[in-house]
C-alpha cells in the first residue's frame, strides 16, 4: 500500500475541471440520442419536461452541496448517508450507485461500437469496446488530474456542438430557411400544432426517457472531494445547473423544433444529425457521429471515475472488500477501477447476444434511472436527518438549501410520480420489475459486511 493512502484521494482537480465535469454530467447520450423520442412523444411540451426535471434535481444538488460542505471529511454522498442514516443505508446506496454506473458503462460500450461501425462497417464487434476500456482505464489509472483533463475536452466538444447547433438554428430562422420538404424555419412551428399535440399522456410519456438524460448530474459531488477549494468550486458548479438546463436542453431543443416542425423529428434518430444535415454540410453526419462518440466516451469516463471512488469509499467504511481501499502511488483507487472495467466487458459480450439490442438497451437504462432515483432520494433523506440532528450546522452553513425541508418532500413526491409513469410503458415496466432483483442480491450479500458495520 502506498504512502498516499494516509493522505487519501488526491485533491488536484481545478475549478475548470469541476465546472466541465458538472456540464458533462448534465449533457449525456440521453440528450443527443434520446431527445428525438421525447420530441416525438410530447411535441413542444417536451421543453417543460426537461425544465421540470431540472428544477427538482437542482434542489437535490443543493441538498447535497450543503451536506458535503458542512463536513469536508465527506468524500461523497455515500459518506454522509452512512453517517446520518446509518452504515446499512451507506452500504445500499454506495453499491447501488456503483451498479448504476456499471450499467451505464455497459450501455456506452454497446453504443460506442455502433458509432465505430459508422466509419468501419466491418470492424470486429469486440474491438471498439476493448479499445475504449483499455484507453479509459489507462487514463484513469495515471492520475486524477488526467481524468479531469480528459473530461474537460470531452465536455468541451459537446458544448461546442450544441452552441454551433443553436447558432446555426438562429441563422436559419432569421433567414427564413426552407428545407427540401418545403418546411420553413420559423418560431411559430413551436405552437402550430398546439403545445400538447398528444395531450397529457404524450407529455407524461416523455418523462421516462428525459430522466435518463440527467443521470450523472450528481457526479459533481463525487468530484468535489478532489478539488483544492471545494467551498468555492462546488457552489459555483451547482448554481449553474439551471443555466445549463436552459441552454443545453431548452434552447437547443427549441431551435430543433423551430427549424423543422416537431412532427418531422424521427424518434429513432438524433435530431441533432437532422438539424446539421439541413444546413447542407456534406460531412454533417460524420461530425455528429464524432460528437455522439465523444459523448458516450465521456459518459463511460465519468462512470469509471465514479465507480472506482465508490468502491474505495465503501471499502474505507468496511462495506466492500479491503482490496478496494488500496491506492496506487498516484493516489488512484486502482483495484476498484480494474474491477469496474472488467465488468464493462459485459457490454462486449452483449453485442454477440441474440435478440433486440435496442430493447435490452432501453431496459438496462431504465434500471439505471430507477437506481438513480434511489440515490437521489437517499440524498434528500440524509438532508432531512441532518436538519433534525444538526440544526446548528445548518444555521452556520454558508450554502443553505432553499426551501430545505418542504422541497425535500416535494421532490420525493415527484420521484414517486415518475415511477408511476415508468409503469405505463412495456419496456420501462420490465426495468421497474427487474430492479428489485438488484436489491435482493444486495440484501443476500449484507450478512458478509454486517460484522464490519457493527464495529463502526
N, C-alpha and C positions, 0 to 999 in steps of 0.2 A: 504494500500500500504506500502511496506517495505521501510526501510531507505536505502536499496540498490538501490532504484530507482534513487536517485540523482547521484549515482556513475555509474549507467549504467550497462551494461553487464560485467560479470567477465572476467579478463584477466589472467586466471590460466592455460591455455594450454602452455605446454613446447615445445621446438624445436622438440623433438622426436614425440610428438603428432601431430604437424602440418605436419611433413615430412610423417608420416604414413597416415594421413588423405588425403594428396595430392596423395599418392600412391593408397590408397583405392578408391579415386575418379577416378583414371586413369585405374583401373582394376575392371571392373564390370561383371555382368552376360552376358553382350554383348560379352565379350572375351571368357568366359567359355562355354557358350551355343551357342552364335551366330556365332562363328568362323567356325563351321562346315559348315554352309550355305554359308558363304563368300568364303571358300575354294572351295566348290563345284561349285560356280558360276564363280570365277575368276582364280582358279588354283594358281600356284605360284605367279602370278601377284598381288595376294591379299596383299603380303608384301609391295608393292608400295602403295596400297590403304591406309594401316594404316600409312605409312610414310608420305604420302601427307596430310592426315587429321591431323596428329600430328604436322606437320610442320606449318600449318596455325593456329591451335589452340594455339601453343606456342606463336605466336605473339599477339593473343587475351589476353593471360595471361600476357604477358609483358606490354601491354597497361593498363590492369587492375592494375598490380603491381605499375606502375609509378603513376597512379591516386590515389591509396589508400595511397601510401607513401608520396605524396606531401601534404596530409592533413589527419592527424590521427583522426580527428573528423569523417571521413567517416567510418561507420561500415561495409558497403558492397557497391556493385556497384549500388544498389538502391539509396543510398545517393548521390553518385557523379552524377548519371544520373539525379536525381531530381534537384540537384544544377546547373548543367551545361546545361541541356536540358529543364529544367522546371519541376515543380511538376506533371504535367499531364503525362509526359513520365515516371516519377518515379512511378506513380500510375499503369500504364500499365505494366511496366517491373517487378515491385515488385509482383503484383498479378499473372502475367504470370509465373514467376519463382516458386512461391508458388504452382500454379496449376500443373506445370511440375513435381515437386517432389511428389505431392499427387498422380498423375497418375502413376509415377514410383513405389511409395509405394504400390498402389493397385496391380500392376503387381507383385511386390515382394511377397505380401501376397499370391497371387494365386500360385506363384512358390514354396514358402515355403511349402504350403500344399501338392503340388505334391512330393516334396522331402521327406516329412514326411511319405507319403504313401509307399515309397520305403521300409521302415523298418516296418511300421504298416499299411498294406493294408486296414484294416477295421476301421481305425480311423475316427471318425465323421468329416465331411468336415469343420465344424465351429471351431473345437478345435485348430489345429495348428496356424491358423491366430489369433484367440483370445489370445492365449498364447503369441505369438510373440508380438502383440500390447501391451499387459499388461507388458511384460518383458521390452521392449524398452522404454515404457512410464515411467516406474518406474526408470530406469537408467537415462534417460534424465532429469527427474524431480529433482533428487537428487543434481546434480551439473555438471557444465561444465567439471570439471576435470574427473568425472566418464565417461562422454561421450567420452572424449579423450582417456581414458584408454581402454574402450570397443572397440573403433575403432582401437586403436593401435594393440590389439590382433587379431581382425578380419582381419586386413590388413596383419599382420604377417603370419597368416595361409595361405592366398592367395600367399604371396611371397614365403614361404617355398614350397608350392605345385608346383609353376612354376619353381623354381630353381631345385627342385627334378626332374621335367619333363625334363628340359634342361640337367641336369647331366646324367640321365638315357639314354636320346637320344644320347648324345655324346658317351657314353659307347657302346650302341648298334651299332652305326655307326662304331666305332673303331674296334669292334669285328666281323663286317660283319654279324650281326644277320639276320637270315632268319625266317620269320613268318610262321604261319601254312598254309598260302595260297601260300607260295613259294616266296613271295616278299622279296627282300634283302634290308637291311638298307644301303643306300648309298647316297652320296651328289648329284649324277647325277640324282636322282629322281626329283630334282627341275627343270631340263630342258629337261628331256627325251621326254616329250610331248609338249615342247615349253613353253615359259614363258606366252604366251597368248593363252592357248588352246581353249578358247571360243571367241577369238577375243576381240575387244574393247568393244563390247556390254556386254560381261561377266564381263570384268574389271570394267566397269561403274556400272553394276548392284550391285556389291559388296559394293559400297559406301553407299547404302541405309541402309544396316544392320551395316556396320562398324562404321558409325557415332554414332549410339546408344551406342557403346562400350565406347565412350568418354564422354558421358553426365555426368556431375558432376565434370568434371576436374576443373571447376572454384570454387569449394567448398573451396579450399584453401584461396580464397579471403574473403569468408564469415567467415571462421575460424580465419583469421588473426586479426580480430578486438578483438579477445580474447586471443592473445598471449602477453607475458610480454615484448617482444622486437621485434615488427613487422619489424623494419628496418633491423634486422639481419636474422630473420626466414623466412620472405616472399620471399626475393630474392633467398635464398637457395632452398626453395621448388619449385619455378617456374623454376629456372635454371636447375633443374634436370629432368624436363619433357622430353627433348629429349632422355636422357639416359634411362628413364623408357620406353618410346615408343620402343626403340631399343631392350631392354632386354625382356620386358614383352609381346610385340606383335611380333616384327620381329623375334627375336631369338627363342621364344617359338614356333611360327607357322612354322618357318624354320625347326626346329627339327622334328615336327609332319610330315611335308611333305617329310623329308628325310628318316625317319624310315619306313613309308609306302607311296606308291605313292599317290599323291593328289586325284586321281580318286577313291581311295578306302575309302576316308573320307565321312561318312554319313552326309547328310545335316541336318537331324533331330536329330542328337545325338551330344554330346560333344566329340570333337576329343581328349580331354584330357583323357576321360574314355577309349577310344580305345587304346590309347598310353600305359596306365598303364596295361591294360589287356594283351597286347602283351608281357610284361615283365614276365608274369606268376605269378603275385601276386594274390592269391586267393581272398583277401579282397579288391582288387583294386576298384571294383565298389562302395563298401561301403565307402572307403576312399575318392573317388572323390565326392560321394554324400554328404559327410560331408563338403568337401571344397566348393561345389556349394551352399550348405545350408548356410554356414557362409558368402559366398559372397552375397547371397540375404539378409541375416540379416544385413550385413554391409551396403548394399545399402539402406535398409529401415531405418537403424540407422542414416545414413547421411541425409536422407530425413527428418526425424523428427527434427534433429538438425537444418537443413536449414529452414524448414517451420516455426518453432516456432520463429526463429530470423527474418525471413522475415516479419511475421505479427507484431512483435514488432517494427521493423523499420518503417513499413507502418503506424502503429498507432502513433509513435512519430512524423511522418510527416503529421498527420491528414488525412491519406489516408485509414484508416481502423478504426473500432470501438475502442473507448478508452480502452475497457476491455483488448484488446490485448497488450496494452502498460504497463500492470502491471507486476511486477517481484515478485517472491517469496522471502522469506527470504534468500534463497541461491543464489539470483541473476539470476534465471532462468525464462524465459517468459512462465509461466505455462499455462495461458489461451490459448495462441497460440498453444502450444503443445497438450493440451487436444482436442481442436477443430480439429487440423490436424489429430490426432489419431482417432477421431470419424469418420472422412471421410474415413480412411483406412478400416473401416468395410465394405465399398462398395466391397472391394476385396472378403470378406467372402460371401457377397450376390451374387457376380458374379459366385461363384462356384456352386450355386444352379440354375443358369440361364440355359435355354436351348441353344443349338447351339454349334458351334465350339469355344472352349475357346482359342485355339491357334490362330485362326483367329482374335478374339477380341483382344488378347494379341498383335498381330502384329499391329493392327490399333491404339491401345492406345499408344504403344511405339513410333509409327510414329508421333502421335500428340505431344508427349513429345519432340521428337527430333526437330520437327519444332518450338516448343516453345523455345527450347534452341538456335536455330538459331536466333530467335528474340532477346533473351537476349544477345547473343554474339555480334550481330550487334549493339545493343544499347551501349554496352561497347566501341566498336570502334567509334561510332558516338560521344560518350562523349569525347573520347580521341581527336578526330578532333576538337571539340569545345574548349577543354582545350588548345590545341596548338594555337588556334586562339586568345582566350581571355586572356590567362595567359602565354605568351611567357617567361616571367621572371621566372616563376615556373619551366618550362621545362629546362631552362638554368641552374637553380640551382639544378636540380634533380641529385641525385647520382645513379639513376637506370632508365636511359633513355631507351625507347623502340627503338630497332634497326630499321632503315629504316622507322621510325614512320609513316608519312603521306602516302607515297606510299603503304606501306604494309597494311594499313587500307583499302584502296581502292581495293587492290589485294585480300585481304581476303574476303571482302564483295562480290566481283565478284565470288569467289569460292563458297560461300554460295548460291548465286543465281543459279549457275551451278548445285549444288547438288539438289536444289529444283526442277529443271527441270528433273533431274534423278528420283526424287520421283514420278513424274507424269507417269513414264513409266510402273510401275508395279501396278496391280489391288489393292492389299492390301494397299500399301503406298499411292496410289491415293485417296482411301477412307479417309485416315488420313489427307491428304492435303486438301480435300474438307470439312472435318469436322472441321478443326482448326478455320476457321473464325467464327464459332458459339461462341467460347470462347471469341473472341474479341468483338463480337456484345453484348454478355452478359455483358462484362466489360463496354462497352460504355453506356448500359442501366442503369448501376449502378452509372455511373460517376456523374450525377447531385446531388446525395446524398453527394458527397465529394467536389463538386465544390466550395461551400461556404468556406469550410476549406482551399482549395487551394488558394483562393483569399486573405485570411487573412495572408498568409505566406509572 
